[in-house]
Amino acid sequence: MSTRAIQPKAFTGRHMLAIMVAFFGVIIAVNLLMATFARTSWTGLVVQNTYVASQQFNERVAKQRAQAALGWEGRLTVADGEISYSLADATGTAVAVDSVTASFRRPAYEAEDWQVALQRRPDGAFSIVTPLRDGIWIVSTEATVANHQPYLEARRIVVSDGALK
């Protein structure tokens, strides 16, 4: 019986080069992937001009306080592929609304944002039949009421299985 000694392979410069290329190749690939995701997703833009927005802040707060003083409450429902909106005063009586527009935005992804004008139903509420994808949405509604400023409302909703959760 003869035993042969197995010679270990020598660690050469080529081995070190392969390790370095693989190491930095992974880092560069991950950086390029993250840069692509950052560039193609939400821009982070909230307002076009922050100076102008800051100058209009007090005016917007005064409008919101005046709207809150009305005591009106908007009711948004999402079920069975239908989006409905109605507006009621402090006593629960329906407010006569001329038109309603709803804007649906994702909190951090602009590609799925959309806007729709709701249609008046015979009962005075407004609705539209359209499927709403599951997930988190920011819904901004603008109800035009005769002799008043538009009633603006924004809320964050969660839709699961096509219904408001």
HELIX and SHEET records of a PDB file:
HELIX    1   1 GLY A   13  THR A   40  1                                  28    
HELIX    2   2 THR A   50  GLN A   55  1                                   6    
HELIX    3   3 PHE A   57  LEU A   70  1                                  14    
SHEET    1   A 8 GLU A  73  ALA A  79  0                                        
SHEET    2   A 8 GLU A  82  ALA A  88 -1                                        
SHEET    3   A 8 PHE A 126  VAL A 129 -1                                        
SHEET    4   A 8 TYR A 109  ARG A 120 -1                                        
SHEET    5   A 8 VAL A  97  ARG A 106 -1                                        
SHEET    6   A 8 GLY A 135  VAL A 145 -1                                        
SHEET    7   A 8 TYR A 151  SER A 160 -1                                        
SHEET    8   A 8 ALA A 163  LEU A 164 -1                                        
END                                                                             
